[in-house]
Amino acid sequence: MNNDSNRRMWMTVLVSGLGYFVDIYDLILFSIVRPESLKAIGLTTQAEIIGASEIILNAQMIGMLIGGIIFGLLADKRGRLSVLMGSILMYSLMNIANAFVSSVEMYAVFRFFSGIGLAGELGVAVTLVSEVMPIRTRGYGTTIVASMGILGAVGAYAVHQFTDWRTAFVVGGLMGLALLALRVQVHESGMFRRLEDKPVSRGNLSMLFTRRRLPAYLSSVAIGLPIWYVIGILVTFAPEFTLESGGSADVVAGQAVMWCYVGLAAGDLVSGLISQLLKSRRRTVLVFLVLTVAAVAWYLTTPGRSAGMTYLQTGLLGFAVGYWAVFVTTAAEQFGTNLRATVATTVPNLVRGALFPAMIAFTTLRQGSAHIISGQPLISSAIVVGTIALVVAFIGLMTMKETYGKDLDYVEEYHIG
């Protein structure tokens, strides 16, 4: 590889990482400003804030589920680079729009469209980086992208410390728009360019529904389910979980999220390096799923926590589910070039979108009368939902194929059955 090609390759990694940084900044900013912003638009009671939070989070996750399908198909049909930039443009504009909400309904609508835009970034970025990096080192490239991106949550918390919640949304939008200027430094994947003139079906969702491909696709989704259970439920509602355990009333939602993402960034870096050292994606995921079981159990069974203990536990929870880069890279490596972006984009967004039914189950169980632990409906509900997510993840891991070192320069044949 000559110096010019090497420079373009690493510029692709850099721009993809920065794009994911802004993506995560926007994605997690609502969790950081949730109590403050909802109070600012007129909500007063804890019950109103929890109910509105669930509505808005569900709207965002439904948007991501829809956006994952749209942007994934477009990336395989039109190209990785144009779709990557289109997703950045959309979520940047929606980020700015979020600064002007005045009702829960408006908030939910803007988060829905933000979700559609956010859905396109990570999967397309991982696909692009996987296709421009050498076979044996592509895990390092996707690890850098994910680690840079996860730090977007830390950036969101830091910006919010110096600004109000509306300004923080505007800052995120402007960062995304500024990032578009770097587009001229990034080139389309060579694998995709070689495919453009070939008579093959690209971005065809029906191609996933075969006896060979569907199990691989479902196993890719399954191993990621605990990640957003931890982020979307355990960490987002950290103040409420701490109070219910008889602990401190001083837990700040934004700090809990920030420490979780510090842990996620570290976990992504470590899991990516481990997968390269072990030369195995499957064994790496197994290690981190076991860590997740331990971290969740400790979090949900610790009574009377201080705020500091909650922040420590959310950081460890983040580290335990910090196999995001390995998870998305594995999904991308399972399929051919004409279907890769569709898979790499829909899989993480199905995992994020799975927070919608998980949140419904969590809410239903919380509002019910039968709880595992008397007087602790939040913790009881989280135990049930978390157990299901983790069991499904281990089943998915058992059926998942190893993809380390796999040559990605091939296409999927179009046939049903």
C-alpha positions in Angstrom: 0.0 0.0 0.0 1.5 3.4 -1.1 1.6 6.5 1.1 -1.3 8.1 -0.6 -3.5 5.0 -0.2 -2.5 4.7 3.4 -3.3 8.3 4.1 -6.8 7.9 2.5 -7.4 4.8 4.5 -6.6 6.4 7.8 -8.6 9.6 6.8 -11.6 7.3 6.3 -11.1 5.9 9.8 -10.8 9.4 11.2 -13.9 10.8 9.5 -15.9 7.7 10.4 -14.8 8.0 14.0 -15.7 11.7 14.2 -19.0 11.0 12.6 -19.8 8.4 15.2 -18.6 10.8 17.9 -21.3 13.3 16.9 -23.8 10.4 16.4 -23.3 9.2 20.0 -23.3 12.9 21.3 -26.7 13.3 19.8 -28.0 9.8 20.7 -27.1 10.1 24.4 -27.7 13.8 24.9 -31.4 13.3 25.7 -30.5 10.9 28.5 -28.1 13.5 29.9 -30.5 16.4 29.8 -33.7 14.3 30.3 -34.8 15.6 33.8 -33.8 19.2 33.1 -35.3 19.5 29.7 -38.6 17.8 30.7 -39.0 20.1 33.6 -38.3 23.1 31.4 -41.3 22.2 29.1 -43.7 21.9 32.0 -43.4 18.5 33.6 -43.3 18.6 37.4 -43.8 15.2 39.0 -41.4 12.2 39.0 -44.2 10.0 37.4 -44.7 12.5 34.6 -41.0 12.7 33.9 -40.6 8.9 33.8 -43.7 8.5 31.6 -42.5 11.2 29.1 -39.0 9.7 29.1 -40.4 6.4 28.0 -42.5 7.9 25.2 -39.6 10.0 23.9 -37.1 7.1 24.1 -39.5 4.8 22.3 -40.0 7.3 19.5 -36.3 7.6 19.1 -35.7 3.9 19.0 -38.6 3.3 16.5 -37.0 6.0 14.3 -33.7 4.2 14.5 -35.3 0.9 13.5 -36.8 2.5 10.4 -33.7 4.4 9.6 -31.5 1.4 9.9 -33.5 -0.3 7.1 -33.6 2.8 4.9 -29.9 3.7 5.2 -28.7 0.1 5.1 -30.4 -0.6 1.8 -29.3 2.7 0.3 -25.7 2.1 1.3 -25.7 -1.1 -0.6 -27.5 0.4 -3.6 -26.0 3.9 -3.8 -22.7 3.6 -2.0 -21.3 3.8 1.5 -19.9 7.4 1.4 -23.0 9.3 0.2 -25.2 7.6 2.7 -22.8 8.2 5.5 -22.8 11.9 4.8 -26.6 11.9 4.3 -27.1 10.4 7.7 -24.8 13.0 9.3 -26.7 15.8 7.7 -30.1 14.5 8.8 -29.2 14.0 12.5 -27.3 17.3 12.6 -30.4 19.2 11.5 -32.7 17.3 13.8 -30.3 17.9 16.7 -30.7 21.7 16.2 -34.4 21.3 15.9 -34.4 19.5 19.4 -33.3 22.8 20.9 -36.6 24.4 20.2 -39.1 21.8 21.6 -41.9 23.1 23.8 -43.9 19.9 24.5 -43.5 16.2 25.0 -45.2 15.5 21.6 -42.8 17.8 19.7 -39.9 16.3 21.6 -40.9 12.8 20.6 -41.4 13.8 16.9 -38.0 15.4 16.6 -36.3 12.5 18.4 -38.1 10.1 16.0 -36.5 11.9 13.0 -33.2 12.2 14.8 -33.3 8.4 15.3 -33.8 7.9 11.5 -30.7 10.0 10.8 -28.6 8.4 13.6 -29.4 5.0 12.3 -27.2 5.4 9.3 -23.9 6.3 10.8 -22.3 3.4 12.6 -23.2 0.5 10.3 -22.2 2.4 7.2 -19.0 3.6 8.8 -18.0 0.1 10.0 -18.8 -1.3 6.5 -16.7 1.4 4.8 -13.7 1.0 7.2 -13.9 -2.8 7.1 -13.7 -2.7 3.3 -10.8 -0.3 3.0 -8.6 -1.9 5.8 -6.3 -4.9 5.3 -7.9 -8.2 6.3 -5.8 -8.9 9.4 -5.9 -5.4 10.8 -9.5 -4.2 10.0 -10.5 -5.0 13.6 -8.2 -2.2 14.7 -9.9 0.3 12.3 -13.4 -0.5 13.5 -12.2 -0.4 17.1 -10.8 3.1 16.6 -14.1 4.2 15.1 -16.2 2.8 18.0 -13.8 4.1 20.7 -13.8 7.6 19.2 -17.6 7.5 18.8 -18.3 6.4 22.4 -16.4 9.4 23.7 -19.2 11.5 22.1 -21.2 10.8 25.3 -18.4 12.3 27.4 -18.3 15.3 25.0 -22.1 15.7 25.4 -21.8 15.7 29.2 -18.8 18.2 29.1 -20.7 20.6 26.8 -23.8 20.4 29.0 -21.7 21.4 32.0 -21.0 24.8 30.4 -24.3 25.3 28.6 -28.0 24.8 29.0 -29.7 21.8 27.4 -31.0 23.8 24.4 -27.5 25.1 23.5 -26.1 21.6 23.9 -28.4 20.3 21.2 -27.3 23.2 18.9 -23.6 22.5 19.5 -24.1 18.9 18.5 -25.9 19.9 15.3 -23.2 22.4 14.3 -20.4 19.8 14.9 -22.1 17.4 12.5 -22.5 20.1 9.9 -18.8 21.0 10.2 -17.9 17.4 9.8 -19.4 17.4 6.3 -16.6 19.6 5.1 -14.2 16.6 5.5 -16.1 14.6 3.0 -13.6 15.6 0.2 -10.9 13.7 2.1 -12.8 10.4 2.1 -13.2 8.0 -0.9 -15.7 5.3 -1.6 -14.9 1.7 -0.8 -13.0 -0.1 -3.6 -15.0 -3.3 -3.1 -18.3 -1.4 -3.7 -16.9 0.4 -6.7 -15.9 -2.9 -8.3 -19.5 -4.1 -7.6 -21.3 -1.2 -9.2 -21.2 -2.4 -12.8 -21.8 -6.1 -12.0 -25.3 -7.6 -12.6 -25.9 -8.5 -8.9 -28.7 -7.7 -6.6 -27.7 -5.1 -4.0 -29.4 -4.1 -0.8 -32.1 -6.7 -1.3 -33.7 -7.3 2.1 -35.4 -10.5 1.0 -31.9 -12.1 0.6 -31.6 -12.3 4.3 -34.6 -14.6 4.6 -32.9 -17.9 3.6 -32.0 -21.0 5.6 -28.3 -20.0 5.5 -28.4 -16.3 6.0 -31.3 -15.8 8.5 -29.7 -17.7 11.4 -26.4 -15.7 11.0 -28.4 -12.5 10.9 -30.5 -13.3 14.0 -27.4 -14.4 16.0 -25.7 -11.1 15.2 -28.7 -9.3 16.6 -29.0 -11.5 19.6 -25.5 -11.0 21.0 -26.1 -7.2 21.1 -29.3 -7.2 23.1 -27.8 -6.7 26.5 -25.9 -3.6 25.4 -29.0 -1.4 25.0 -30.8 -3.0 27.9 -27.9 -1.8 30.1 -27.7 1.7 28.5 -31.4 2.4 27.9 -32.8 1.0 31.2 -30.2 0.5 33.9 -28.1 3.6 33.2 -30.8 6.0 31.9 -32.8 5.4 35.0 -29.8 5.2 37.4 -31.2 8.0 39.7 -34.5 6.0 40.1 -32.8 2.7 40.6 -30.5 4.2 43.3 -33.4 5.7 45.2 -35.4 2.5 45.1 -32.5 0.6 46.5 -32.6 2.9 49.5 -29.6 4.9 48.3 -28.6 8.5 47.7 -30.9 11.0 46.1 -27.9 12.9 44.7 -27.3 10.8 41.6 -27.3 13.0 38.5 -28.6 11.2 35.3 -26.0 12.9 33.1 -23.1 11.8 35.3 -24.3 8.3 35.3 -24.5 8.3 31.5 -21.1 9.9 31.2 -19.4 7.3 33.4 -21.2 4.5 31.5 -19.8 5.8 28.3 -16.3 6.3 29.7 -16.5 2.6 30.5 -17.9 1.8 27.0 -15.0 3.6 25.4 -12.5 1.6 27.4 -14.4 -1.6 26.8 -14.6 -1.0 23.1 -10.9 -0.4 23.0 -10.1 -3.5 25.1 -12.5 -5.8 23.4 -11.2 -4.8 19.9 -7.6 -5.4 21.0 -8.6 -8.8 22.6 -10.4 -9.9 19.4 -7.2 -9.2 17.4 -4.9 -10.9 20.0 -7.2 -14.0 20.4 -7.9 -13.9 16.6 -11.5 -14.6 17.6 -14.7 -12.5 17.7 -16.7 -15.2 19.4 -14.4 -15.8 22.3 -14.2 -12.0 22.9 -18.0 -11.6 23.0 -18.2 -14.6 25.4 -15.8 -12.9 27.8 -17.8 -9.6 27.8 -21.1 -11.3 28.1 -19.9 -13.0 31.3 -18.7 -9.7 32.6 -22.1 -8.2 31.8 -23.9 -10.8 33.8 -21.6 -10.1 36.8 -22.0 -6.3 36.5 -25.8 -6.4 36.1 -26.1 -8.7 39.1 -24.0 -6.4 41.3 -25.8 -3.3 40.2 -29.3 -4.7 40.9 -28.5 -6.3 44.2 -26.5 -3.5 46.0 -28.6 -1.9 48.7 -28.3 1.7 49.9 -25.8 2.9 47.3 -24.1 6.3 47.5 -23.9 8.5 44.4 -20.2 7.6 44.0 -21.0 3.9 44.1 -23.7 4.3 41.4 -21.2 6.1 39.2 -18.6 3.4 39.7 -21.2 0.7 38.9 -22.5 2.5 35.7 -18.9 2.8 34.6 -18.3 -1.0 35.1 -21.6 -1.7 33.3 -20.4 0.4 30.4 -17.1 -1.5 30.3 -18.9 -4.9 30.4 -21.1 -4.1 27.4 -18.2 -2.4 25.6 -18.1 -5.0 22.9 -20.0 -2.8 20.5 -17.2 -2.5 17.9 -16.7 -6.3 17.9 -20.4 -6.9 17.7 -21.0 -4.6 14.7 -17.8 -5.7 13.0 -18.8 -9.4 13.3 -22.2 -8.6 11.7 -20.5 -6.8 8.8 -18.1 -9.8 8.3 -20.9 -12.3 8.1 -22.1 -11.2 4.7 -21.0 -10.3 1.1 -20.4 -6.8 -0.3 -23.8 -6.5 -1.9 -25.6 -7.1 1.4 -23.0 -6.0 4.0 -24.1 -2.4 4.7 -27.7 -3.5 4.9 -26.7 -6.0 7.6 -24.2 -3.8 9.4 -26.7 -0.9 9.6 -29.9 -2.9 10.4 -28.3 -5.1 13.1 -27.2 -2.4 15.6 -30.4 -0.5 15.0 -32.5 -3.6 15.6 -30.6 -3.9 18.9 -31.3 -0.3 19.7 -34.9 -0.7 18.5 -35.3 -3.7 20.7 -35.2 -1.2 23.6 -38.8 -0.4 22.5 -40.4 -3.8 23.4 -37.9 -4.1 26.4 -39.2 -0.7 27.6 -42.8 -1.8 27.2 -42.1 -5.0 29.1 -40.2 -3.0 31.8 -43.1 -0.5 32.2 -45.7 -3.2 32.2 -43.9 -5.2 34.9 -43.2 -2.1 36.9 -46.8 -1.0 36.9 -48.0 -4.6 37.7 -48.7 -5.9 41.2 -46.5 -9.0 41.2 -42.8 -8.2 41.7 -39.8 -10.4 42.5 -38.7 -8.1 45.3 -41.5 -6.5 47.4 -41.5 -2.7 47.2 -38.9 -2.6 44.4 -40.9 -2.6 41.1 -38.0 -1.0 39.1 -35.4 -3.5 40.2 -37.8 -6.5 39.9 -38.8 -5.5 36.4 -35.1 -5.0 35.4 -34.2 -8.4 36.6 -36.8 -10.1 34.5 -36.1 -8.1 31.3 -32.3 -8.4 31.8 -32.5 -12.2 32.3 -34.3 -12.6 29.0 -31.9 -10.3 27.1 -28.8 -12.2 28.4 -30.2 -15.7 27.8 -31.0 -14.7 24.2 -27.5 -13.3 23.8 -25.8 -16.5 24.9 -28.0 -18.5 22.6 -27.1 -16.2 19.7 -23.4 -16.6 20.6 -23.7 -20.4 20.5 -24.9 -20.3 16.9 -22.7 -17.5 15.6 -19.8 -18.3 13.2 -16.3 -17.1 13.7 -15.4 -14.3 11.2 -11.9 -13.2 12.2 -9.6 -13.0 9.1 -12.4 -13.6 6.7 -11.9 -12.3 3.1 -14.8 -9.8 2.5 -14.4 -9.3 -1.2 -17.3 -11.5 -2.4 -21.0 -11.2 -3.2 -24.1 -13.0 -1.9 -26.0 -14.9 -4.6 -29.7 -14.0 -5.0 -31.8 -17.1 -4.3 -34.6 -17.9 -1.9 -34.6 -21.0 0.3 
